Amino acid sequence: MKISRVLFQTLLSTNLFFGAWAIAGAQDAPPGADNTRVNQRDRNTSEPTADQQKNARSDREMTRKIRRALAQDKSLSTDGRNVKIITQNGMVTLKGPVRSEDEKKTVETKATEFAGENNVTSNLDVKPKS
């Protein structure tokens, strides 16, 4: 199929215009799910952060299993399903906001199922939706 040069230039111009428009709109949008500014613990160098996740296969696999269990639990809020999970040498740290004490316990229980009883540190914050 052969596209005329004029049609090609028109399509290209339209795509460039709408692409630039979408990018400009995204830059003006208020922060959504990114809670980096709110989570002061991430600025504390003694606290583990997601970039310190170990690359050992067992740590990656444990994180994957916990993440999958949380993602499949539709009773959890979006925040509850998206908590930070950091696994270092079999030790799991949970961080981020959840909507209730019950949700906090659910997330902690699911992590404990995979990591073991004394291998989960919970730094989850209960922040009800405002």
C-alpha positions as CSV (number, residue, x, y, z in Angstrom):
1,M,0.0,0.0,0.0
2,K,1.5,3.3,-1.1
3,I,0.7,6.5,0.9
4,S,0.9,9.8,-0.8
5,R,3.5,12.2,0.5
6,V,0.8,14.8,1.3
7,L,-1.2,12.3,3.3
8,F,2.0,11.1,5.1
9,Q,2.9,14.7,6.1
10,T,-0.6,15.4,7.3
11,L,-0.6,12.3,9.5
12,L,2.8,13.1,10.8
13,S,1.9,16.7,11.7
14,T,-1.3,15.5,13.4
15,N,0.6,13.0,15.5
16,L,3.3,15.5,16.4
17,F,0.6,18.0,17.5
18,F,-1.4,15.6,19.6
19,G,1.8,14.1,21.1
20,A,3.1,17.5,22.2
21,W,-0.4,18.4,23.5
22,A,-0.5,15.2,25.6
23,I,2.9,15.7,27.0
24,A,2.1,19.3,27.9
25,G,-1.1,18.2,29.7
26,A,0.7,15.5,31.6
27,Q,3.3,18.0,32.9
28,D,0.5,20.2,34.2
29,A,-1.4,17.4,35.9
30,P,-1.2,17.2,39.7
31,P,0.7,14.2,41.1
32,G,-1.5,11.2,41.2
33,A,-0.3,7.8,42.5
34,D,3.3,9.0,43.1
35,N,3.5,9.5,46.9
36,T,7.3,10.2,46.9
37,R,6.8,13.7,48.5
38,V,4.6,12.3,51.2
39,N,6.8,9.3,52.1
40,Q,9.5,11.0,54.2
41,R,11.0,7.6,55.1
42,D,12.4,7.2,51.6
43,R,14.6,10.2,52.2
44,N,16.2,8.5,55.3
45,T,19.4,6.8,54.1
46,S,19.1,4.2,56.9
47,E,15.7,2.9,55.6
48,P,15.6,0.5,52.7
49,T,14.2,1.9,49.4
50,A,12.9,0.1,46.3
51,D,16.2,0.7,44.4
52,Q,18.0,-1.4,47.1
53,Q,16.0,-4.5,46.2
54,K,18.5,-7.3,45.9
55,N,18.9,-9.0,42.5
56,A,19.3,-12.5,43.9
57,R,16.8,-14.8,42.3
58,S,15.2,-15.9,45.6
59,D,14.6,-12.2,46.6
60,R,13.1,-11.3,43.2
61,E,10.9,-14.4,43.3
62,M,9.7,-13.6,46.8
63,T,8.9,-10.0,45.8
64,R,7.1,-11.3,42.7
65,K,4.9,-13.7,44.7
66,I,4.0,-11.1,47.3
67,R,3.2,-8.5,44.6
68,R,1.0,-11.0,42.7
69,A,-0.9,-12.0,45.9
70,L,-1.6,-8.3,46.6
71,A,-2.6,-7.5,43.0
72,Q,-5.0,-10.4,42.9
73,D,-6.8,-9.4,46.2
74,K,-9.6,-7.1,44.9
75,S,-10.6,-6.3,48.5
76,L,-7.5,-4.1,48.8
77,S,-7.5,-0.5,47.7
78,T,-5.2,0.7,44.9
79,D,-2.8,1.9,47.6
80,G,-2.9,-1.5,49.3
81,R,-2.1,-3.3,46.1
82,N,0.7,-1.0,45.3
83,V,2.7,-0.8,48.5
84,K,6.5,-0.9,48.1
85,I,8.0,-4.4,48.7
86,I,11.7,-4.5,49.2
87,T,13.4,-7.9,49.7
88,Q,17.0,-8.1,50.9
89,N,18.5,-11.5,51.7
90,G,15.1,-13.0,52.4
91,M,14.0,-10.1,54.6
92,V,10.9,-8.1,53.4
93,T,10.2,-4.5,54.1
94,L,6.7,-3.1,53.3
95,K,6.3,0.6,52.8
96,G,3.6,3.0,51.8
97,P,0.0,4.0,52.6
98,V,-2.9,1.7,53.1
99,R,-6.5,2.7,53.8
100,S,-7.3,0.9,57.1
101,E,-5.8,-1.2,59.9
102,D,-7.6,-4.2,58.3
103,E,-5.9,-3.6,55.0
104,K,-2.6,-3.2,56.8
105,K,-3.0,-6.6,58.4
106,T,-4.0,-8.2,55.1
107,V,-0.9,-6.9,53.4
108,E,1.3,-8.0,56.2
109,T,-0.3,-11.4,56.4
110,K,0.2,-12.0,52.6
111,A,3.9,-11.0,52.9
112,T,4.4,-13.2,55.9
113,E,2.9,-16.2,54.0
114,F,5.8,-16.1,51.6
115,A,8.6,-14.6,53.7
116,G,8.0,-16.3,57.0
117,E,6.9,-15.1,60.4
118,N,9.9,-13.0,61.5
119,N,11.1,-11.9,58.1
120,V,8.7,-9.0,57.4
121,T,9.1,-5.4,58.6
122,S,6.1,-3.3,58.2
123,N,6.4,0.4,57.7
124,L,2.9,0.8,56.3
125,D,1.0,3.9,57.1
126,V,-2.8,4.0,57.6
127,K,-4.0,6.9,55.6
128,P,-7.8,6.9,55.1
129,K,-9.0,8.3,51.9
130,S,-9.8,12.0,52.3
